[in-house]
Amino acid sequence: MLKTTIKPTLAATLLALGSTAALADSNDRYIIQVDNNSKGIVKALAKQSGADIHIDANGFIAATFSGKSLSDVKGLMNNPHVKLVEQDQVRRPMALYNDDAGNPDTMQITPYAVYQAQADQVTFDPNAGMKVCVIDSGLDDSNPDFVWSNITGDNDPGTGNWFDNGGPHGTHVAGTIGAADNSYGVVGMAPGVDMHIIKVFNASGWGYSSDLAYAAQKCSQAGANIINMSLGGGGANSTEENAFIDFVNNGGFVVAAAGNDGNDVRSYPAGYPAVMMIGANDGDDNIADFSQYPSCTSGRGKRATSDETICVEVTAGGVDTLSTYPAGGATMASMTADGAGVAASAMENSGSASAATYFMGIGDAVDSNASGKVCVIDRGSISFYDKVNNCELSGGVGAVVVNNEPGMLYGTLGETNDTSIPAVGAAQEDRSTLLAASTVDISIGASDYGLMSGTSMATPAVAGVAALVWSNHPTCTGEDIRGALKATARDAGTVGKDVYFGYGIVQAADASAYLTANGCSGGNGGGDNGGGDTGGDLTLTATGYKVKGSQAVDLSWSGAAGSDVDVYRDGSVVATTANDGAYTDALNTKGGGVYDYQVCEAGTTTCSATMTVVF
């Protein structure tokens, strides 16, 4: 298969939770919850108070009170018909960076996350009535890799047409969910699934929590089963949360991105219990370093509670994810060596070159032997620009710069680049192939497909898997699907459930088989098997207490088959002990604390459910 790389024309950008803070400090937009029958009175009162009303939705309005604080607005809106006044929180798309990969203009590419999630092992049923509502920056109708007859949409106020380019984010997300299964481009998790697109981000690339609440109502009106939100921000909002509770209570399923700051901060709407929080992993089953991992515990001391619905529940591929772009919005670099595809990344200069190869060492000097050839150059010592410039001054027609460490070389020739020959980066792993090749062909040009990374990219993968699985079990509810995805997720990271992967990486075929075997309600309720080969027979109880102020936990279990068991605390083995059904973990620690325990058959991933002890 010919491998190429794609580099979006946009500069790499961090669009994550941390970037909302400064704007939120000066946010003077508020949500006012109100009885619908009295909404006219409240709207009139808001306008008399100088408000600019943006959204008029079922049960609430959203309005800007210029220069007014929350307490100011509560005073202005002190009316018996007003139920609640709250901050309208900022929400942003969650894409961490845009990068390179694929050859979708000449063949259909299956993204790695499809294989990783077993989506290629399940056939989507287009007659099951599945519809995914994508709340994002719109889906640009310039990309042909969709079944457009199956796609409808809405706009939130001020965002423009849902089918116009609001940035590549929404088009990329939609492609991961439902790009068509045809002869070109990429294939989505649920190819050709019906989608309803709601464009909520403004020209500056962000929106509000009221936009999401209003969009959830539109998703319901459009008959959607699933809501995908590759977005988030700080601060909970009851109006927003209630909208998703209503959607779930009516049988729907909602997923949202965990966030891209690589810390333990809880993002919203992902942090609401009604919404399944999604983390990101890479193609090697490693957690993405940007994927947020909030604790499942809230409160402190005796009031502390553990709730797996407020932290990461599952993950999917979200690193270097290939998907759809607005037409021509990405730049593709392709390379072959003696006709065989080799991965490449676009550095600079559109165009193509096909010629004999010449190894130019580190390219630190002009070399006439490179004339008319494609220069293969090792990274090191001098700048990329100097290497490519020396190749061109030598008469070279193209340049390939090979990384000097494992992985792909991503780079540019700098703002002052004045070279004209196409230049691409290559991975160290392909160095021997390139040096042995007689000829190399390279090309750099515009493409309709590009790579992005972020929990934004993992979230539509889960939404698409949910639509795929649900299409084969249409009598189930959204919560049934959520439970099946957790019950069958493939364990990754530390053994059992953890804060990074939750229950693990989603598995479409296993989830579908689970529902076939156990029915919609599942054999054990779903989501309680630790994400590995946990059986319903291995059960664990954990009781915490203190001895002279020091913490201790008594564990008791049954159902283990071997002679020994491994005892895990917070994902690490603290003891391997006889399978006699009891063990005491003396922590010798005073004060408060929260600990997650599991017992596994020694040396295996057959484990109990995770039990949480709070001191």
BAZAFI-740195 format. One record per residue (C-alpha): x, y, z. Coordinates in steps of 0.001 Angstrom, whole numbers, plus 500000, padded with zeros to 6 digits. Layout:
# residues N
XYZ;...
END
This chain:
# residues 615
500000500000500000;501341503413499035;501932505496502110;501846509271502062;501616512005504601;499292514924504903;500084518257506438;497204520680507026;497734524209505803;496781525562509215;499564526033511726;499693523487514542;497409524816517237;496554523935520789;492804524196521247;492332522893524743;490822523726528069;493612525981529288;492970528453526496;489484529281527766;490554530752531067;491308534317530030;488137534641527996;485997533123530732;487229535718533244;485493538442531255;482496536408530144;479315538457530575;476933536018528923;474430534189531123;471749531495530959;468357532231532501;466152529232533227;462462530091533010;459003528556532700;458101528560529027;454701530111529750;456388533138531301;459308533434528918;457931536582527263;457909538437530561;461470537372531352;462734538263527873;461157541706528202;462775542179531602;466162541142530200;465877543589527300;464858546385529678;468035545599531626;470118546098528470;470577542450527571;471263541111524097;469370537809523746;471171535128521733;469226531901522301;465535531321522958;465219527613523742;462883525277525562;463103526250529253;465828528867529006;467248531883527236;470893532947526858;471804536613526879;474743538984527197;474564541635529913;477480543824528883;479856544529531756;477586542857534326;478737540225536830;476711537163537742;475538538794540966;474525541903539015;472416539867536628;470812537892539435;469721541202540910;468413542512537592;466546539273536912;465051538920540390;461641537782539208;459349534954540363;459306533537536826;463088533099536790;464237529707538090;468002530149537848;470657532505536496;474078530985535747;477240531658533781;477132530625530126;480386528675530012;482725528820527021;483158525635524984;485968525042522456;486846522305519979;489421519903521385;492070519215518765;495652519269519944;497627519472516714;497409518795513000;500028516643511325;500621514178508447;499734510719506887;497863508594504203;497206508406500427;493433508862500239;493304510543496829;494283507337495026;492756504636497222;490568504183500275;492511504259503540;491304502557506698;492546504565509697;494402502580512343;491705503283514924;489202501254512860;491347498143513175;492225498888516782;488540499181517718;487504496060515717;485173498201513620;486296496345510496;484878493140512011;481286494402512302;478974495297509420;476983498495509787;473237498059509206;472040501199507405;468397500193507908;468529500218511710;467681503922511984;470917505070513622;471632508797513520;474604510600515054;474273514269515956;477625516014515574;477841519236517578;480935520983516236;482164523490513633;480058522202510752;480648519710507941;482019521302504781;480069520088501748;483168520396499556;484389516982500698;482841514199498580;483558511321500985;480093511341502578;476661509980501726;475200513471501580;471633512252501148;471884510892504711;473067514164506252;471019517080507588;471933519973509828;471202523097511872;473066526213512903;473219527868516276;472717531656516078;475603533507514464;477610530506513257;476725530482509555;475623527550507421;476250524130508931;477491522864505549;480149525582505124;483714525466506337;483901526547509967;487431525220510163;488488521629509481;487673520311512968;484014519397512410;484655517878508984;487470515757510429;485255514572513304;482357513679511004;484654511668508738;485827509508511626;482207508733512461;480689508128509047;482912508654505996;481578506469503183;482905503031502283;483881503686498661;486996503543496506;488780506627497845;489393508716500921;488925507220504355;486318504928505849;484438505856509011;483601503655511979;479965503452510823;480279504114507071;477443506188505663;475560506492508961;472875509196509052;474222512349510639;472700515592511830;475262518401511940;474894521330514321;477379524148513909;477975525767517286;481371527418516970;481562531052515923;484125532637513603;486604532793516479;486336529051517034;484348528738520250;480819528668521635;478884528556524906;477278525961527134;473861527346526156;474735526580522531;475277522953523524;472068522773525523;470114524230522616;471908521881520209;470938518869522339;467305519854521927;467821520084518163;469488516670518153;466376515217519779;464101516979517311;466170515537514450;465690511994515785;469320511403516722;470324508414518835;473862509587519603;475425512979520344;479127513541519675;480896516516521257;484608516805520528;484777519925522638;484784521144526189;485667523774528731;485869524553532402;482951524859534772;479758522858535079;476436524315534008;473083522911535121;471169523956531985;473719522204529819;473759519124532035;469956518879532135;469816518913528336;471997515814528163;470154514113531008;466934514571529029;468545513117525901;469811510062527783;466521509581529638;464851509367526232;467109506468525283;470050508342523757;473810508080524169;476180511042524578;479984511140524305;482390514031524865;486137514613524849;488095514367528099;490383517274527177;493911517824525886;495843519423528739;497366516143529945;496306516778533553;493637515622536014;491260518554535478;487654517615534777;486223519094531579;482588519694530755;480325518448529229;482417515241529489;482351515478533291;478580515143533579;477391511640534613;474964511538531673;477880511963529249;480510509282528564;484000510783528901;486438509647526208;490237509591526414;492735509136523588;495319506451522884;497816506034520059;498322503256517549;500540501324519975;497897501171522730;499670503862524753;497714506625526392;498164509940524595;500304512311526633;497726515062526144;494706513001527269;493199514346530506;492548511955533392;490266513432536081;489685511422539229;486525509385539639;486276510765543175;484538513962544176;484234515559547586;486632515182550510;486874513211553701;483739511416554779;481793513158552029;484023511761549280;482245509616546706;483473507612543738;481593507708540436;482999506190537243;480681508353535113;482625511547535910;486005510309534685;487388508588531583;485323505483530836;486962504263527612;489501505394525027;489986505134521270;492599506131518713;493180509878518815;496829510374517854;497652511125514199;494119510309513093;493514510473509351;490134511837508303;488271514198505993;489106517886505474;487441520710503572;488511520334499939;492144521291499435;492526522203503096;495467519902503731;498794519355502025;499732515807501031;503240514454500629;503688511079498924;506836509066498301;507802505769496680;511192504068496589;511620501797493551;507830501887493261;507095500810496866;505300503203499172;507301504865501930;505862507165504596;506733510833504227;505939514221505733;505634517453503771;508346519968504615;508171522670501931;507515523478498253;504630522002496261;505556519964493218;506932516561492303;510239514932491488;511031511516490023;514690510623489559;517611508452490564;518650508723494197;521864510176495514;522967509866499139;524313513264500125;525392512434503697;524333515241506020;524081517644503082;526531520151504512;528166521027501187;527341521467497515;527951518185495634;527757518113491826;527088514361491894;523542515205493072;522700516992489821;519420515750488319;518795513418491248;516691513193494405;518977513847497378;518657511479500341;520097513384503312;520642512435506935;519402514747509640;522038516440511808;524622519237512210;523026521897509982;519527523224509418;516946521549507210;517001524637505001;520766524414504474;520492520726503559;517758521299500979;519414524474499674;522710522618499131;520802519883497278;519205522474494997;522486524341494456;523980520960493452;521317520572490780;519149518191492800;515469517984491803;514062516912495175;515162516235498752;514383513584501357;515635514350504882;515821511190507035;515338511334510794;518278510455513052;516042508976515750;513097506566515605;509952507956514038;508919510338511296;510797513602510713;508430516560510864;509924519922510027;509913523031507848;512610525033506099;511880528206508040;510157531491507297;512955532695505006;512896529586502801;513742530462499189;514269526945497828;511960525619495129;512454521825494999;509945519599496854;511337518469500216;509926515764502473;510820514161505792;511238510414506292;511400508026509253;514667506563510517;513125503106510106;512965503642506315;516574504841505944;517965501540504643;515122501269502121;515792504762500799;519571504269500627;519124501020498708;516605502445496232;517651503240492688;514849505758492171;512585507831494389;509366509643493496;508131512441495785;505143514723495447;503622517502497565;500180518934496835;496764519872498183;494466517178499593;490979516695501022;492364514568503882;494566515323506869;495701514215510306;494668515624513645;495394514524517191;493338515054520345;490612513576522484;488468515279519820;489541512540517432;489004509677519909;485481510804520774;483964510398517273;485689507020517046;483636505913520066;480481507572518704;480977505715515421;481618502404517189;478455502962519230;476422503551516053;477985500477514457;477239498188517408;473807499698518061;472782499185514429;473071495444515068;471123495652518358;468515498359517674;466213497417520574;468860498477523123;469011501884524786;471938504247524781;472822503251528336;472825499597527237;475359500455524547;477424502443527028;477492499467529390;478457497039526619;481348499254525482;482714499347529018;482147495661529693;484144494644526609;486806497341526377;490284495878525925;492428496527528977;495434498800528434;497881500510530736;497848499159534274;495813496022534875;492126496746535293;490285500044535289;492430503144535694;492033506913535381;493831507099532017;492061504412529958;488989503866532122;487947500327531222;490187500293528153;490100500664524368;486654500204522794;486069496948520884;483166496881518432;483085493153517668;483372492164521321;480643494610522336;478305493287519663;479008489676520687;478442490620524332;474993492003523545;474160488957521430;475108486638524287;473677488616527199;470918490801525805;470686494551526043;470988494663529811;474205492626529719;475260489624531752;476632491682534643;475228495123534032;478117496209531859;481193498138532740;482176496212535821;484746493789534527;487790495982534805;488258496028531087;490149492718530970;489243489068531134;487304489545534313;484743486973535097;481534487435536981;482717484712539412;485666486600540948;484139488990543443;485809491357545900;484766493371548919;486970496000550551;486501497570553986;488612500469555191;489260501337558850;491907502905561057;494087501424563784;495472504124566089;494893506603563258;496660504529560574;494767503337557524;494103499636556866;491897497825554371;490468494323554741;489943492559551421;487879489430550955;487218487623547697;485811484492546167;485797482830542754;489557482814542018;490707479535540455;494486479500541055;496560478883544155;497629482537544425;496186485963543697;497700489349542935;496395492233545019;496343495576543208;496143498990544820;495698501922542412;496785499761539480;500018498399541049;500598495000542643;501069495376546393;501074491669547225;500920488181545777;499257486023548379;497592482657548842;494111482305547416;492554481925550856;489950484647550393;491357487289552734;494148489871552900;494758492995554979;496534495934553393;498137497941556215;498975501265554606;500601502842557685;499285506193556514;497250508675558521;494683511202557377;492462510928554311;492888509075551049;491150507255548211;492303503827546986;491164501503544199;491567497754544818;491412494707542580;492233491039543060;493414489038540032;494340485423539536;498131485530539877;499959486394536667;496752486862534655;494281489566533721;491352487648535199;490341490139537844;487574491263540116;485774494531539660;487523497583541109;486455498501544634;487105502010545941;487870502749549595;487614506333550858;489107507485554177;
END
